[in-house]
Amino acid sequence: MEWIGVVGIVVGLVFFVIAAMKGWNVLITSIVTAIIIALTNGMDIGAAMVGNESSYVTGLAGFVQKNLLIFMGAAILGEYIDKSGAAKAIAQAIMNKVGTKSPYLVLLGIAAVGAILTYAGISMFVAMFALIPLARPLFKECNIPWHLFAAAWSLAACSFTMAMIPGVPAIAWINAANGCGVSLTAAPIMGIVGSLIAIVVSCLYIKFALKRAQAKGEGYQAAEEDGVVAEDKELPNLFLALLPLILLIVIIIVGSQLQVANVVYIAMIVAVIASMIVFNKHIASQRDVMGAGAKNSLGPALFTSAAVGVGTVVAASVGFTAIYEAIFNMPGGAYVSAAMMAAVLGGVMGSGSGAVGIISANFLAPYLATGVDPAALAKIIATSATIGGALPNSGAMFGMLAAMGLNHKNSYKHIAAISIGAGLCALVVMIIMANIGIV
């Protein structure tokens, strides 16, 4: 029966991936996928889908319960940063320092702005929509091929700020840290070293990709968006633009060191209140901004939760027991095994945060029982899951590329090189550090 169950899991997840790539609704396809897996593993359909334990509904609802307020807080904060012009003010300040004479520095400047926003917990989509209108005229002036925006953006939002850098309020890292019982600033040495490696490798790749594009004679091609005139409005000064983000990061770092409970929620509330105050004259309606942010949080939260629901059914199946045992007992030790588990789940689910949610709910105890360092384990699982979640089947990947006006054919190579390639370089070093006790 086990081999039939394994085949069923593969068939179900392949369907899930293909459906996502075809643009089908994630909620619908996740339900169909869970049913396929349950049927081929001899599970009771009712219990697998709506049972009180280890069912699709309990997995989905459990993730929503734990993370909805984090999604909502980040989305509302992001809406304030966007609608007030704070993101534009931050971007302009950095680009004024960088200048437009060097295309390479322009790309790194764009990456720096995005990294600041995503490190502060701003949704990658919110930050991206804020940056695209600013990036296009810079790319046009420097004659940079637009597909290289995917490279700069990957370094900004799909690399070290997803889990590696200490204190980042990213969903994957929050779930991994909470599951392992450690703070958001846990494993600081591993996190800093991994971040530096990812940044350096990514910068080298961006330089290589730029030179290669220039050697081919590629340049900027005008797009429809170039004709859109940005709204001329007074922007907040740089200090005020950064203040809510600074408060968010400082509270998380200090609160984590003092072992303050629910520090992420406290930091989010303070940052949102600060935004309401300092950006008041820069927005048309407090009500509309908060309402839009709350609304924007529901889609990502529910879609990620749906993936976790599928993962919960998978985790309860006999087929996955065989897969899990094979991965758990693979050579290399607990850290390598955990990294492989996280990467596989991140890849098949198309979601790093969803994969971490599944692992936290179902598979952490056996790894922790081996005596590994909980902080190192959390950092490795979160990093590896986000690497796996950067495969081309990721729903977020389709959304990002569509928003950029790009596609897999002309731009995914940049995302793969940075999110997966540079990420793996960092992950290998982090695993070595964990094994020798440098955390």
C-alpha positions as CSV (number, residue, x, y, z in Angstrom):
1,M,0.0,0.0,0.0
2,E,2.9,2.3,0.7
3,W,4.1,2.5,-2.9
4,I,0.5,3.3,-4.1
5,G,0.4,6.0,-1.5
6,V,3.7,7.5,-2.6
7,V,2.5,7.5,-6.2
8,G,-0.7,9.1,-5.1
9,I,1.2,11.9,-3.4
10,V,3.4,12.5,-6.4
11,V,0.4,12.5,-8.8
12,G,-1.5,14.9,-6.4
13,L,1.3,17.3,-6.1
14,V,2.1,17.2,-9.8
15,F,-1.5,18.2,-10.4
16,F,-1.2,20.9,-7.8
17,V,1.9,22.3,-9.5
18,I,0.5,22.1,-13.0
19,A,-2.8,23.7,-11.9
20,A,-0.9,26.5,-10.2
21,M,1.1,27.1,-13.4
22,K,-2.1,27.2,-15.4
23,G,-3.5,29.9,-13.1
24,W,-6.2,27.8,-11.4
25,N,-7.5,29.0,-8.0
26,V,-5.3,27.7,-5.2
27,L,-8.1,27.0,-2.9
28,I,-9.9,24.8,-5.4
29,T,-6.9,22.9,-6.6
30,S,-5.7,22.4,-3.0
31,I,-9.0,20.6,-2.1
32,V,-8.8,18.4,-5.2
33,T,-5.1,17.6,-4.4
34,A,-6.0,16.7,-0.9
35,I,-8.8,14.4,-2.1
36,I,-6.4,12.6,-4.6
37,I,-3.9,12.0,-1.9
38,A,-6.4,10.8,0.6
39,L,-8.0,8.3,-1.9
40,T,-4.7,6.8,-3.0
41,N,-3.6,6.4,0.5
42,G,-6.7,4.6,1.7
43,M,-7.7,7.4,4.0
44,D,-11.3,8.2,5.1
45,I,-12.2,11.2,2.9
46,G,-14.4,12.8,5.5
47,A,-11.8,12.5,8.2
48,A,-9.0,13.6,5.9
49,M,-10.8,16.7,4.7
50,V,-12.9,17.9,7.7
51,G,-11.8,15.7,10.6
52,N,-10.8,17.2,14.0
53,E,-7.2,16.0,13.7
54,S,-4.7,16.1,10.9
55,S,-7.2,17.1,8.3
56,Y,-7.1,19.6,5.4
57,V,-9.4,21.9,7.4
58,T,-7.5,21.7,10.7
59,G,-4.2,22.4,8.8
60,L,-5.6,25.4,7.0
61,A,-7.4,26.8,10.1
62,G,-4.4,26.2,12.3
63,F,-2.1,28.2,10.0
64,V,-4.7,31.0,9.7
65,Q,-5.1,31.1,13.5
66,K,-1.3,31.5,14.1
67,N,-0.5,33.8,11.3
68,L,-3.5,35.9,10.1
69,L,-2.7,38.9,12.3
70,I,0.9,38.9,11.2
71,F,-0.2,38.9,7.5
72,M,-2.7,41.6,8.3
73,G,-0.3,43.8,10.3
74,A,2.4,43.6,7.6
75,A,-0.1,44.4,4.8
76,I,-1.5,47.4,6.6
77,L,1.9,48.7,7.4
78,G,2.9,48.1,3.8
79,E,-0.2,50.0,2.6
80,Y,0.8,53.0,4.7
81,I,4.4,52.9,3.4
82,D,3.1,52.7,-0.1
83,K,0.2,55.2,-0.1
84,S,2.1,57.9,2.0
85,G,5.0,58.0,-0.5
86,A,7.4,56.7,2.2
87,A,8.7,53.9,-0.1
88,K,9.3,56.5,-2.8
89,A,11.1,58.8,-0.4
90,I,13.4,56.0,0.8
91,A,14.0,54.9,-2.8
92,Q,14.8,58.5,-4.0
93,A,17.3,59.0,-1.1
94,I,19.2,55.8,-1.9
95,M,19.2,56.5,-5.6
96,N,20.4,60.0,-5.1
97,K,23.5,58.6,-3.4
98,V,24.0,55.9,-6.0
99,G,23.4,58.1,-9.0
100,T,22.6,56.9,-12.5
101,K,26.0,56.8,-14.1
102,S,26.7,53.1,-13.2
103,P,24.0,50.6,-14.3
104,Y,25.5,48.1,-11.8
105,L,25.1,50.5,-8.9
106,V,21.5,51.3,-10.0
107,L,20.7,47.6,-9.8
108,L,22.3,47.3,-6.4
109,G,20.5,50.5,-5.3
110,I,17.1,49.0,-6.3
111,A,18.0,45.9,-4.4
112,A,19.0,47.9,-1.3
113,V,15.6,49.7,-1.2
114,G,13.7,46.5,-1.6
115,A,15.8,44.8,1.1
116,I,15.1,47.6,3.6
117,L,11.4,47.3,3.0
118,T,11.2,43.5,3.1
119,Y,13.5,43.3,6.1
120,A,11.0,45.5,7.9
121,G,8.3,42.9,7.2
122,I,6.7,44.7,4.2
123,S,5.0,42.2,1.8
124,M,7.3,41.6,-1.2
125,F,4.3,42.5,-3.5
126,V,3.7,45.8,-1.7
127,A,7.3,46.7,-1.9
128,M,7.6,45.6,-5.5
129,F,4.6,47.7,-6.6
130,A,6.2,50.7,-4.9
131,L,9.5,50.2,-6.6
132,I,8.5,49.4,-10.2
133,P,7.4,52.9,-11.1
134,L,10.7,54.3,-9.7
135,A,12.9,51.7,-11.3
136,R,11.6,52.0,-14.9
137,P,12.8,55.6,-15.5
138,L,16.2,54.7,-14.0
139,F,16.5,51.6,-16.2
140,K,15.5,53.7,-19.2
141,E,18.1,56.4,-18.4
142,C,20.9,53.8,-18.0
143,N,19.6,51.6,-20.8
144,I,19.4,48.6,-18.6
145,P,17.4,45.6,-19.9
146,W,14.2,45.4,-17.9
147,H,14.5,41.7,-17.3
148,L,17.4,42.5,-14.9
149,F,14.9,44.0,-12.5
150,A,14.1,40.4,-11.6
151,A,17.7,39.9,-10.5
152,A,17.8,43.0,-8.4
153,W,14.4,42.2,-6.9
154,S,15.4,38.6,-6.1
155,L,18.3,39.9,-4.1
156,A,16.0,42.3,-2.3
157,A,13.1,40.1,-1.5
158,C,13.7,36.5,-2.3
159,S,17.0,35.9,-0.7
160,F,18.5,36.8,2.7
161,T,15.5,38.8,4.0
162,M,13.3,35.7,3.8
163,A,14.8,33.8,6.7
164,M,18.6,34.3,7.1
165,I,19.2,37.7,8.5
166,P,18.6,37.9,12.3
167,G,15.3,39.5,13.5
168,V,13.5,39.5,10.2
169,P,9.7,39.2,10.8
170,A,9.1,36.9,7.8
171,I,6.4,34.2,8.1
172,A,8.8,31.3,7.4
173,W,11.3,32.4,10.0
174,I,8.6,33.3,12.6
175,N,7.1,29.8,12.2
176,A,10.4,28.0,12.3
177,A,11.6,30.0,15.4
178,N,8.3,29.5,17.2
179,G,8.3,25.8,16.4
180,C,11.8,25.3,17.7
181,G,11.1,27.5,20.8
182,V,13.7,30.2,20.0
183,S,13.6,33.9,19.5
184,L,13.6,35.8,16.1
185,T,17.3,36.8,16.7
186,A,18.4,33.2,17.3
187,A,21.4,31.8,15.5
188,P,22.8,35.3,14.8
189,I,26.3,34.2,13.6
190,M,24.8,31.7,11.2
191,G,22.3,34.3,10.0
192,I,24.8,37.0,9.4
193,V,27.4,34.8,7.7
194,G,24.7,33.2,5.5
195,S,23.3,36.7,4.6
196,L,26.8,38.0,3.6
197,I,27.4,34.9,1.4
198,A,24.1,35.2,-0.3
199,I,24.6,39.0,-0.9
200,V,28.1,38.6,-2.2
201,V,27.2,35.7,-4.6
202,S,24.1,37.6,-5.8
203,C,26.1,40.8,-6.5
204,L,28.6,38.8,-8.5
205,Y,25.8,37.2,-10.5
206,I,24.1,40.5,-11.1
207,K,27.4,42.0,-12.4
208,F,27.8,38.9,-14.7
209,A,24.2,39.1,-16.0
210,L,24.6,42.8,-16.7
211,K,27.8,42.3,-18.6
212,R,26.4,39.5,-20.5
213,A,23.3,41.5,-21.5
214,Q,25.5,44.4,-22.5
215,A,27.7,42.1,-24.6
216,K,24.6,41.0,-26.5
217,G,23.6,44.6,-27.2
218,E,20.5,44.4,-25.0
219,G,19.0,47.6,-23.7
220,Y,15.9,49.0,-22.2
221,Q,12.7,48.6,-24.3
222,A,9.9,51.0,-23.7
223,A,6.8,49.6,-22.0
224,E,3.2,50.8,-21.6
225,E,3.9,51.7,-18.0
226,D,6.5,54.3,-19.1
227,G,3.6,56.5,-20.2
228,V,2.1,56.6,-16.8
229,V,2.8,59.9,-15.0
230,A,3.4,59.4,-11.3
231,E,1.2,61.5,-9.0
232,D,3.0,64.7,-7.9
233,K,2.6,64.8,-4.2
234,E,4.6,65.9,-1.2
235,L,6.7,63.1,0.2
236,P,7.6,62.5,3.9
237,N,11.1,63.3,4.8
238,L,13.6,60.4,5.0
239,F,13.5,60.2,8.8
240,L,9.7,60.0,9.0
241,A,9.6,57.6,6.1
242,L,12.0,55.2,8.0
243,L,10.6,55.8,11.5
244,P,7.9,53.0,11.5
245,L,10.3,50.5,10.0
246,I,13.0,51.4,12.5
247,L,10.6,51.0,15.4
248,L,9.5,47.6,14.0
249,I,13.0,46.3,13.7
250,V,14.3,47.7,17.0
251,I,11.3,46.4,19.0
252,I,11.7,42.9,17.5
253,I,15.5,42.8,18.1
254,V,15.3,44.2,21.7
255,G,12.2,42.3,22.6
256,S,13.7,39.0,21.4
257,Q,16.8,39.6,23.5
258,L,14.6,40.3,26.5
259,Q,12.4,37.3,25.7
260,V,9.2,39.4,25.4
261,A,6.2,37.2,24.5
262,N,4.5,38.0,21.2
263,V,7.1,40.6,20.3
264,V,6.1,40.5,16.6
265,Y,2.6,41.5,17.3
266,I,3.7,44.3,19.6
267,A,6.2,45.6,17.0
268,M,3.5,45.5,14.3
269,I,1.0,47.4,16.4
270,V,3.6,50.1,17.3
271,A,4.7,50.4,13.7
272,V,1.2,50.8,12.4
273,I,0.3,53.4,15.0
274,A,3.4,55.3,14.2
275,S,2.5,55.2,10.5
276,M,-1.0,56.5,11.3
277,I,0.6,59.5,13.1
278,V,3.6,60.4,10.9
279,F,1.9,59.8,7.6
280,N,-1.5,61.3,8.4
281,K,-1.1,64.4,6.2
282,H,0.3,62.3,3.3
283,I,-2.7,60.0,2.9
284,A,-6.2,60.8,1.8
285,S,-8.1,58.4,4.2
286,Q,-6.9,56.4,7.2
287,R,-10.0,54.2,6.8
288,D,-9.2,53.4,3.2
289,V,-5.6,52.6,3.8
290,M,-6.3,50.3,6.8
291,G,-9.2,48.7,4.9
292,A,-7.1,48.1,1.8
293,G,-4.2,46.6,3.8
294,A,-6.5,44.3,5.7
295,K,-8.2,43.1,2.5
296,N,-4.8,42.6,0.8
297,S,-3.7,40.3,3.6
298,L,-6.5,37.8,3.1
299,G,-5.4,36.4,-0.2
300,P,-1.8,35.5,0.7
301,A,-2.8,34.2,4.1
302,L,-5.6,32.0,2.8
303,F,-3.6,30.7,-0.2
304,T,-0.6,29.8,2.0
305,S,-3.0,28.2,4.5
306,A,-4.5,26.1,1.7
307,A,-1.0,24.7,0.9
308,V,-0.5,23.9,4.6
309,G,-3.9,22.1,4.5
310,V,-2.7,19.9,1.7
311,G,0.6,19.3,3.5
312,T,-1.4,18.2,6.6
313,V,-3.2,15.5,4.6
314,V,0.2,14.5,3.1
315,A,1.8,14.3,6.5
316,A,-1.0,12.0,7.8
317,S,-0.7,9.5,4.8
318,V,1.0,6.2,4.8
319,G,2.9,7.2,1.6
320,F,4.5,10.1,3.2
321,T,5.6,8.0,6.2
322,A,7.9,6.1,3.7
323,I,9.1,9.3,2.2
324,Y,9.8,10.9,5.6
325,E,11.7,7.9,6.9
326,A,13.9,7.8,3.8
327,I,14.7,11.5,4.2
328,F,15.1,11.3,8.0
329,N,17.5,8.4,7.7
330,M,19.5,9.8,4.8
331,P,23.3,10.2,5.3
332,G,24.7,13.6,6.5
333,G,23.1,14.0,9.8
334,A,20.0,15.7,11.2
335,Y,20.7,19.2,9.7
336,V,21.2,17.8,6.2
337,S,18.0,15.7,6.6
338,A,16.0,18.7,7.9
339,A,17.2,20.9,5.0
340,M,16.2,18.2,2.5
341,M,12.8,17.8,4.1
342,A,12.2,21.6,4.0
343,A,13.4,22.0,0.5
344,V,11.3,19.1,-0.8
345,L,8.1,20.4,0.9
346,G,8.9,24.0,-0.2
347,G,9.3,22.8,-3.7
348,V,6.2,20.7,-4.0
349,M,4.0,23.2,-2.2
350,G,5.4,26.2,-4.0
351,S,5.6,28.0,-0.7
352,G,8.5,28.3,1.7
353,S,6.3,29.6,4.5
354,G,3.7,26.9,3.9
355,A,6.4,24.2,4.0
356,V,7.7,25.6,7.4
357,G,4.1,25.5,8.7
358,I,3.8,21.9,7.8
359,I,7.1,20.9,9.3
360,S,6.5,22.9,12.5
361,A,3.1,21.1,13.0
362,N,4.2,17.6,12.1
363,F,8.0,16.9,11.9
364,L,10.0,19.0,14.3
365,A,9.9,16.7,17.4
366,P,12.0,13.8,15.9
367,Y,14.7,16.2,14.8
368,L,14.8,18.0,18.1
369,A,15.0,14.7,19.8
370,T,18.3,14.0,18.1
371,G,19.9,16.7,20.3
372,V,20.5,19.3,17.6
373,D,20.7,23.0,18.4
374,P,17.1,24.3,18.1
375,A,18.3,27.7,16.9
376,A,20.4,26.2,14.2
377,L,17.7,23.8,13.2
378,A,15.1,26.6,12.9
379,K,17.5,28.7,10.7
380,I,18.3,25.8,8.4
381,I,14.7,24.7,8.0
382,A,13.4,28.2,7.2
383,T,16.3,29.0,4.8
384,S,16.0,25.7,3.0
385,A,12.2,25.9,2.7
386,T,12.4,29.3,1.1
387,I,14.9,28.1,-1.4
388,G,12.6,25.2,-2.3
389,G,9.7,27.7,-2.5
390,A,11.6,29.6,-5.3
391,L,11.1,26.8,-7.8
392,P,9.2,27.8,-11.0
393,N,5.9,26.3,-9.8
394,S,5.6,28.9,-7.0
395,G,2.3,30.8,-7.2
396,A,4.1,33.9,-5.9
397,M,6.6,33.6,-8.8
398,F,3.8,33.9,-11.3
399,G,2.3,36.9,-9.5
400,M,5.7,38.7,-9.3
401,L,6.7,38.1,-12.9
402,A,3.3,39.2,-14.1
403,A,3.4,42.4,-12.1
404,M,6.9,43.1,-13.5
405,G,5.7,42.6,-17.0
406,L,8.1,39.6,-17.4
407,N,7.8,35.9,-17.7
408,H,9.6,32.6,-16.8
409,K,11.4,32.4,-20.2
410,N,13.2,35.8,-20.0
411,S,13.6,36.3,-16.3
412,Y,13.3,33.1,-14.1
413,K,17.0,32.4,-14.7
414,H,17.9,35.4,-12.6
415,I,15.5,34.4,-9.8
416,A,16.9,30.8,-9.8
417,A,20.5,32.0,-9.8
418,I,20.0,34.3,-6.7
419,S,17.1,32.7,-4.7
420,I,18.3,29.1,-5.3
421,G,21.9,29.3,-6.4
422,A,23.2,31.9,-3.9
423,G,20.8,30.6,-1.3
424,L,22.3,27.1,-1.6
425,C,25.8,28.5,-1.2
426,A,24.8,30.2,2.0
427,L,22.9,27.1,3.2
428,V,25.8,24.8,2.8
429,V,28.0,27.0,4.9
430,M,25.3,27.4,7.5
431,I,25.0,23.6,7.8
432,I,28.7,23.3,8.3
433,M,28.7,26.0,11.0
434,A,25.8,24.2,12.8
435,N,27.7,20.9,12.7
436,I,30.8,22.5,14.3
437,G,28.8,24.4,16.8
438,I,29.1,28.0,15.5
439,V,25.6,29.3,15.8
